[in-house]
Amino acid sequence: MKKAKSTSDELRAEYKRSDFNKLERGKYYKRVRASSNVVVLDPEVAALFPNSAAVNKALHSLAQVAEARGPVPADRPAVGGRAGELRVQ
């Protein structure tokens, strides 16, 4: 048997408004923003991967190749053109 939903906006008798601190909108926003690492992929890129594990595997492989190749000289940029387009000169 389901519990009936309360339509009252009042506190229960055992609670007092003074027991609660003042509510503050966005109190933890900066902390959550700093600790999260969300990356949004372009739809064309996202369509290439079935799930986040496949994306991580591909990025780890790419990182190993980049690490083995070594740093790109400052006078030879590795990224240019359209967003996400890799251009090596």
C-alpha positions in Angstrom: 0.0 0.0 0.0 1.4 3.4 -1.0 1.8 6.2 1.4 -0.5 9.2 0.8 1.3 12.3 -0.4 1.0 15.3 1.9 -0.2 18.4 0.1 0.5 20.6 3.1 3.4 23.0 3.0 3.6 23.1 6.8 6.3 21.6 9.0 5.4 18.6 11.1 4.6 19.4 14.7 8.0 17.9 15.9 10.0 20.4 13.8 10.5 24.1 14.4 11.7 26.6 11.7 14.3 27.8 14.2 15.9 24.4 14.2 17.1 25.0 10.6 19.7 27.5 9.4 18.9 30.1 6.8 18.8 28.5 3.3 21.4 29.8 0.9 21.1 29.3 -2.8 24.3 28.0 -4.5 26.1 27.5 -1.2 28.2 24.6 -2.5 28.3 25.7 -6.1 32.0 26.6 -6.2 33.1 23.5 -4.4 31.2 21.2 -6.7 32.3 23.1 -9.8 36.0 22.8 -8.7 35.8 19.1 -7.9 33.9 18.0 -11.1 35.5 17.3 -14.4 32.7 17.1 -17.0 33.7 17.1 -20.6 31.1 17.5 -23.3 31.9 15.9 -26.6 30.7 17.1 -30.0 27.9 14.9 -31.3 30.0 13.6 -34.2 32.7 12.5 -31.7 30.2 11.0 -29.2 28.7 8.9 -32.0 32.0 7.1 -32.4 32.0 5.7 -28.9 29.5 3.3 -27.3 30.2 4.4 -23.7 32.6 6.4 -21.4 34.9 3.4 -21.0 35.6 3.4 -24.7 36.3 7.2 -24.6 38.7 6.7 -21.7 40.5 3.9 -23.5 41.0 6.0 -26.6 42.2 9.0 -24.7 44.7 6.8 -22.7 46.0 5.4 -26.0 46.3 8.9 -27.4 48.1 10.1 -24.3 50.7 7.3 -24.6 51.4 8.2 -28.2 51.7 11.9 -27.4 54.0 11.1 -24.4 56.2 8.9 -26.6 56.4 11.5 -29.3 57.6 14.2 -26.9 56.7 17.9 -26.7 55.7 19.9 -29.7 58.0 22.8 -30.4 56.4 26.2 -29.7 56.9 27.4 -33.3 55.0 24.3 -34.6 51.4 24.3 -33.2 49.8 20.8 -33.1 46.2 22.1 -33.1 44.6 24.5 -35.5 41.7 25.1 -37.8 38.3 23.9 -36.7 37.6 23.0 -33.1 38.7 19.4 -32.6 40.7 19.2 -35.9 44.2 18.0 -35.5 46.7 19.5 -37.9 50.4 18.6 -37.9 52.6 20.8 -40.1 
